[in-house]
Amino acid sequence: MAVSLLLATGGAWAEQASLGAGNTAWILTSTALVLFMTLPGLALFYGGLVRSKNVLSVLMQCFAIAAISSILWLIAGYSLAFGEGNAWIGDFSKVLMAGIGRESLFGDIPEPLFMLFQMTFAIITPALVVGGFAERMRFSAMLLFSALWLMLVYVPVTHWVWGGGWLAQMGLYDFAGGTVVHVTAGSAALVTALVMGPRRGFPTTPFMPHNMTMTVTGAGMLWVGWFGFNGGSALAANGDAAMAMLVTHISAATGAMTWMAIEWVRFGKPSALGLVTGMVAGLGTITPASGFVGPGGALIIGLLAGGICFSATMYLKRVLKIDDSLDVFPVHGVGGILGTLLAGIFSATSLGVFSGFGFADGINSMGGQVWVQFIGVAATLVFTVVVTWGILKVVTLLTGDLRVDADQEQEGLDIALHEERGYDIH
């Protein structure tokens, strides 16, 4: 992300810069697009995938996470992620936006806008984790877990990668969230699914999506919103943003067609679910590389995303029999890992039509860049797994239990926890 460069060059340039109207307009738009990804995009995408008796619980979880994450980001999250601090964590200099007003700039855009743009990333990341425990976590446990996870996992990793921390200093390429968003959310969903155990009836009982129309609608919103996610991460209305949007679209399209084709060959029929899941895999995989690779590289990344994430999904569900309810780890986690590593390859300028735009400062070889990418993935994965496990244990102690009881799960979370129905047709 362009933020790493701005932080690396210090605050002098930012203080001298004047407001860039065009860049500000683009980031205003991107901010709305990224929030649109969660509300309503991800909420509808996830909501359609669960059974009808749990649809409102998933929608409510996404909305509640958006609200609590916004408040925590204002109070201390933004400061700890983007305050100067040290290599591991920021400081408290920006708590409650202290010292930041309407005239404050980050580069040539208003800092309140930069803070809000980053807030939308802080919203969608814990919301993605919902897919790992859908249909079985208590609402109180979900709220506490999401709040603690945001502050103890997402915020530190954001500082490492985008806030001038140790991974940024190493030269890690993560343009829009391969490690910060997808590896953290995917690995957290996997840990949560393992700690909580499967839904009752898994794997013998089929858990079919109750409303694929809702899911496809949400998927379309995610595709559109991702232009703000990746294109906005350039923090400018320029060629970097344009190329990021182009490669994002190419990878999404290729991932969708690849997943659908594999299903068609393997099962005899293409499915809407396979098409949109492959699209999401393509989007998640291109995210870390989107500012560093060209269209040719994006084509290969999308192809690999569709194939590898499909295989990971089948292996997790059918061989390991892990009930990551909505396939967060095999799609987002594996996609984020894959895309972060591939950014080190396809950023090279020596690959002909598949070339990217060069390695990070101080890195002179593909091997060197891939090694840094590997360190970033490994550190993020291990940190997230350990801290997420610890948070789940603390939440269990504080709330009594992470999951609803057997009767509530059978009845459905909509009625059991919220006394509401998703559908009441007369």
Disulfide bonds with the S-S distance in Angstrom:
none
